[in-house]
Amino acid sequence: MDKIEENMKTMNELEEAVKAKGENPYIIPLKTPVKFEGKQYDCIDLTGLEDLRATDLIAINRRLSVMGTGEAFAENSLEYTLHLAAAATALPIEFFEQLKINTAMRVKSRVLLFLFRQD
C-alpha cells in the first residue's frame, strides 16, 4: 500500500470514528475555549468547506505563492489547510495562526478529511 492509500485509509477511519460518536466530523469542539478579537469560541465549525469552490483554492494558492510559501503538495501543509479553514469559517487567518499546535493539527486533519474523502 502506498503512502496516499495509507493516508486515505486513515482519513476514512477518522471520519467513521467521529460519526460513530454521533458527531459532525467538521465541527471541532474545543476543550479550552479560544478568545479572539473579544469573542470566545467553543468550537470551530468547518461545515463551510462544502461551499468552497475551485476558485477559492486557486486564490489560496496564489496568496501563498506571493508569500513565498507555495509547495508542490500544498494541500497537505498546515499553512494551506489553515487558509482553507479560514475561508470556510469566514474567520481571519490570524485566528488559526494563534491556535495551540494540537488544535491546529486537529483542524488540519479535518480539512484533509474533507479534501480527500471518498463519496
N, C-alpha and C positions, 0 to 999 in steps of 0.2 A: 504494500500500500504506500503510495507516495505521500508527500507532505500535505498537498492540497486535500486529498481524500481523507487523510487523518484529521485535518482541521475541520472539514465538513462534518465528519462523524462526531467530533467533539461538540461542534455548534449544535447539531441536531440533538445530541444528548442533553445539552444545557437547556435547549428550548423545551424538550419533553419534561425535564425535571421541574422547571418553573411552572409549566402548565399543569403538571400533576398536583402541584400545591394549590391550584386554583387561582394562580396569579397571572397577570398580564406580563409577558416577558419584556415588554417595552416600557414598563413603569418600574423604576428602580427606587425602592424605599430607602431612605437614609437613616442609619442608626443614630447618627448625630446630625440634627438639622444644620443646614448651611445658611449663613446670613450673607446676603449680597445686596448692596445698594438699599439698605434699610428694610429689606423684606426677608422673611425666613422661609426656607424651602425644606419640606419634609420628604419630598420625593422628586425625582427627575422623570418627567413624562416624555418619552421618546416616540409616542404614537404618531407624532407629526412626520416621522420618517416616511410614512405611507404617502404623504402629499408631495414629497420632493420629486423633482424631475431631473433628467439628464443635464439640463441647463444649470441646475444647482451644483452638480458635480463638476461641470466644466468651470464654473465661476470659482469654486473652491480650489480646483487645480491651478487656475491662473493666479489666484491670490497667493497660494503657497509658492508657486514658481517665482513670482515677483519678489517674494520674501527670501528667495534663495533656498527654500527647504523642500523643493519638489523631489520626489523619489520615484524610482522605477515601479515599485509596488506600493504607491502612496496609500491606497485604501487599507493597507494593513498597519499603517503607522498610527501612533497615538494622536499625533497632531491632526492628521486628516480626519480621524474618527471624531475628535472633539469639535472640529469645524462642522462636520455633518450634524452632530448633536446640537450645536448652536443654531444651525439653520432649521433644524426640526422643532426646536423649542422656542425659537424667537428670542432666546437669551443671548447676550453678548458673549463672545469667545472668552472674555475675561472671567466670566462666571466659571467656566470649565477649567480654565488655567489655574484657578486658585483651589481646586478640589484637592483633597488628600489623595495620595497616589493609589490607595486601594479603591477608592471611589472612582477615580479617573479610569482605572483599569476595568471596573465593572461597566462603566459607560462604554468603553472601547469594545468589550466583549459583546454587549447588547447591540451595538451598531454593526459589528461584524456579523452577528447572528442574523440581523435583518438583511444585510447585504448579500449574504451567501446562503440564505435559507432556500430550501427546495420546495416550492409549492406544487 
